[in-house]
Amino acid sequence: MPGKDPNKPKGKTSSYAFFVATCREEHKKKHPGTSVNFSEFSKKCSERWRTMSAKEKVKFEDMAKGDKVRYDKDMKGYVPPKGSKAAGKRKKDPNAPKRPPSAFFVFCAEHRGRIKADNPGMGIGDIAKQLGLLWGKHTPKDKQPHEAKAAKLKEKYEKDVAAYKAKGGAGATAKSGPGRPAVGKKAAPMDDDDNDDDEEEDDEEEEDDEDDD
């Protein structure tokens, strides 16, 4: 699998990400040489951002707008290398059943809206991290309703795949399991992405920003 293209423009940085970067610099100046507990630091940043006024956030929102202009300009002149994911993405069969979400993605779908509402300036990558932290704090009992819902969606998906294959989609005699075409057949590729695949790509973009810090 090819690595990341070093010539690809740095992804957009959200207003919240600029705010967190500022908090990180403040912490380094106040506590030089000390390590940061990511979970605690992230929680404090989120709480502080939530209590800030719209006027206080303007500075970071302007920084994000400026970075978006930079990103859009850079992307216009960017040409993905041959063989890269961006240059040669497989076309998806629009009629293929969507892969079911995991229990975690069911949880994310239910809680993402609340986190967005509480933190309007938070970027997709930061929201994903918050969801991951919340999920990690859940007990097996807390996760059970989400796992049950995911199991039902998986059962429905398997039935849909059977019906899809019966109609000739992705090779009617496939033996390699749901979502995979039969070996040796040039069949339309199944959608192997989770429901949140677009958001995952945005998450990677946010993570690229942090790597560049």
N, C-alpha and C positions, 0 to 999 in steps of 0.2 A: 504494500500500500504506500503510495507516495506521501512524503511529508508535507508540511504546510509550505505554501509558496512564500519565500522570504520577500518577494516583490509585491505581495498583495497589500493594499492600503490598510492601515490600522483601522479597526472597527470604530463605530461611533461610541462616544462616551456619554452616558446619561447625566442629568443634573445631579441625581443622587450619588452616582459614582464619583463625580467631581467633589461632592460634599464629603464623601467617605475618604477620598484621597487627602483632602484638607485636614480632616480629623486625624488621619494617620501621621501627617507631617507634624501636627501640633503635639501628638503623643510622643513622637521621636524627640522633639525639642525638650519636652518636659521630663521625659524618662529615657535619656540616651542609653543605648546598650541593653535595654530590657526587652524581653520577648513579649509578644502580644497574644493573649488568649482570643483566638478568632471569634469564638462563640459569644463571649462576653463583650468584646469590642463591637461586633456586629449588632448586638442587642442594644448597646448604649447609643450607637449611631442612629439606629432606627427610632429609638425613643426621642432622641434629640431632634431628629428631622421632623418627627410628627408634631412636636410642640413649637416648631419655628413658624413665624408668620410668613405670609405670601411675599411681603417686602424683603424679608431676610433671605428667601429662596431665589429672588430675582437674579442675584449675582451668579448662582450656579446654573440657573436656567439659561442665562445669556451665554455662559461658557459652553453649555450643551448645544445651543443653537449654532454658535460659531464653529464647533467641532463637526456638526452635521454638514455645514456648508463645505468645510475642508474635506470631509469624507466623500460627499457627493461629487465634488470636483475631481478628487483622486480616482474614484471609481470609473469616471467617464473615460479616463485615459488608461485604465487597467485592462490588460488582455490576459485571461487565464492560460496557463501553459497547456499544451496538448496532453490529453490523458488525465487531466485533473477532474475532480468531481464536478466543478462548476462548468467545465468545458464539455464534458460528455456524460451528463446525467441521463440515465435510462428513462424512457417515457413510461409512465405508469398507466395501467389499464384502468380507465375510470369506472369500469363495471366490476372490478375485483373487490371482494369484501375487504373492509378496513380491519387491520389487525386490532384485537381488543386491547384496551389499556390495562396496565398492571394495577395492583391495589394502590400503589403510590400515585399513579397518574389519576386514578379515581379521586383520591384524597386531594391532589393538586387542583383538579377541576372544581371541587367543592369549596376550597379555601382561597384560591388565587384572587377571586373578586374582592374578598374582604381585605386581603393584604394590599391590593391595589388601591382600594378606597381609603385605607388608613395611611398609605404612603404614596400619594399621587405622583410624586416625582421619581419614584424608585424604578430602576431599569429592570428589564426582563431577567437578566442574569442574577441580579440581587434578589429579586422576588423568588427565583428558583432556589437560591441558597437559603432563604428564610423558610421556604416550604420544606426543604431538606432537613433543616434544624428542628422544625416542628414535628415532622414525621419521626425523626430519630428519638424524640422525647415520648412518643406514643408507646404504650404497653401493648403486648399481644392482644389483650382484650379490647383496647381502643381501636386497633387495626382490623378487628374481626369484621365489622360491617363493610369496610372497604374491600376486604378480601372476598367477602360473600358476593358483593356486587360485581367484582372483577371476574369471579368464577362464572356468574350468570352470563356476563358479556362474552366470555370465552366459549361457553357452551353454544350461544347463539352464533358466534363467529364460525365455529366448526360446522354447524348446520348450513350456514350460508356458503361456506367453502364447498361443501358437498354438492349443494345445488348449483353453484357456479361451475364446478367441474363437470357436472352432469350435462350442462349446456355446452360443454366443449371449451370452457375457459381454462387457460393454463395447463392444458393437457388432461384429458378426461381420465387417464389411467395413472395419474401421479401417485407414487407410493412414498414420497419423501415427507409426508406430513402436510398440515395446513399451511397455506401460504407459499408453497414451493412447487415449481413446475416439474413435470416428469423429466428424468434425465434423458438427454438425447433429442428432446423435442424443442423446436424453436417456438416456444409458446410465449404469450404475452407475460411479462414479469408481474408477479404479485406485488402488492403494496406492503413492503416489509417495514414501513415506518409506523411508529406509534402515532396516536392521534395528535400528539404534541410535537411532531417532527419539525414543524416550522419554528416553534419556539425553542427547540433544542438547538437549531442552527443559530438562532439569535443568542442563546446562552453561550455558545462557543465563541461568538463574536465578543460578548462581554468579557469572557475569560481571557481572550486575546489581549484585551485592554489591560487587564490586571497583570498579565505576563510581561507587558511592555513597561510597567511602572518601575 
